[in-house]
Amino acid sequence: MKKLFFLIFVFTSNPIFASKNHPFHTSVTEIFFNEKDQLWEVSIRLFQDDLEAGLSAFQGKKFQFQADVNVDELLAKYIKTHVGFQVNLKLQTPYRYIGFEPQKDVIWVYLEIPTQQQFTGVYFQNSLLVDVFPDQTNLLHVARLDKKKSYLFKKDIPVVLLE
């Protein structure tokens, strides 16, 4: 009985277990070439509470997915500000915002890039949530056929050259 009480005490008093917050901040972006439709599919996975904090800071007022009605408009604008390609040091966002899908504790954001062009030699920007969380890391996985490559973005590395 003492062990059970001790475990309950540890799990409820430790901030890592007692709150919904998590000890790290990360997102994962996957870019996959769809051979059938001849376009690049982009999926971005973000923790819901982190994204809500980012959208709150972006619009200057509290944001919650369940309460806000203009989610798609705000989310599309936020993504276009922080995710894109750079050619000649100018941010370009040649993609279409498809929408988002909430799942338990995460939000998936979907984009499409209607091109067959390879991404090699192009700069990619991913500065999602780094203005809110200094420890934010954003991972990017690019896959076409049997070739896969991964990249890491942080506050001090918001842009990388895709090889």
Helices and strands as residue ranges (DSSP letters): H 2-13, H 15-18, E 26-34, E 39-47, H 48-59, H 71-82, E 83-87, E 90-92, E 96-103, E 106-113, E 123-126, E 137-144, E 147-154, E 159-161
